[in-house]
Amino acid sequence: MYELLAVDLDGTLVRRRGGIAPQDKRAIASLQARGVPVAIATGRLYSGTVAVLEELALQGPQVCVNGAEIVMHPGGAEPIYQGLAAHGSAAVRTALGRYDFAVFTLAQGHVAFDQRGAIFEGYVTGWSHQLERVDQVLDHPCWETPSGPLGVVAIGLTEPIAAATAELRQCQALDVFRFDVSEHVGVSCILLHAAGVSKGTGLQTLVEHHGVTLAQTVVVGDWHNDLSMFAVAGRSFAMAGGPERVVQAATDRLTATAEAGGGVAEAIALAWPQRF
């Protein structure tokens, strides 16, 4: 019997064009009414997640910034932050300072960027509605805080991004993931978090809070940052149309796509057939 559901937001619960499919909302409400807690596991900051949490009436700990920020909802109390810290922050600032990248820092409550990131401002509003445009993002005060940024995103031309990735991977304090930006030929992106921090570690915090086991947990996702959840959950569902590596890692493939939505409802019906 499964006793906890954790779902990714963008491309899974929140459709590509925005909004949550009605059948997903109904299925989540029905599952909660039957006593099964539902939580979010997202790359967004908590501040960019609150509206969805309120819409679905979710409560309890939520996994944000890919496990670097875990916050109790409602109210945002008792946050757990696992940022880059001093060593990781120094390595990132040094490496990224060599290049003309668009850099975004995900700090406690807001996203900071400078003029080089302005072209992507409309996109990053999905991470948090609290945006801070600064003169030089690599000089932002968040780098000097004890936890450092919770996450860093760098976007640039593929060749220099590859060079920066190779340098950053020499730092054992960092988790580094690089991918090509499909919407822009010749453009790539680096995602940076503290080493050992992931949605999978965040899921461990959820199960401890709810008094269940990882084997009793169901997760739903669509992208590479969901792989750590897939690796530890009792059952994992991948949205249709996701990267093949992600789909292969899940225990189940869904038919629902990120465009149409409905994948969460499909997963709930399969994992809890006796309740629906």
Secondary structure, DSSP 8 states (H G I E B T S, - for coil): ---EEEE-TBTTTB-TTSSB-HHHHHHHHHHHHTT--EEEB-SS-GGGTHHHHHHHT--EEEEEGGGTEEEEETTTEEEEE---HHHHHHHHHHHHTTS--EEEEE-SS-EEE-GGGGGGHHHHTTT-S-EEE-S-GGG-GGGGSSS--SEEEEEEEHHHHHHHHHHHTT-TTEEEEEEE-TTSTTEEEEEEEETT-SHHHHHHHHHHHHT--GGGEEEEE-SGGGHHHHHHSSEEEEEETS-HHHHHHSSEEEEEETTT--HHHHHHHHH-GGG-
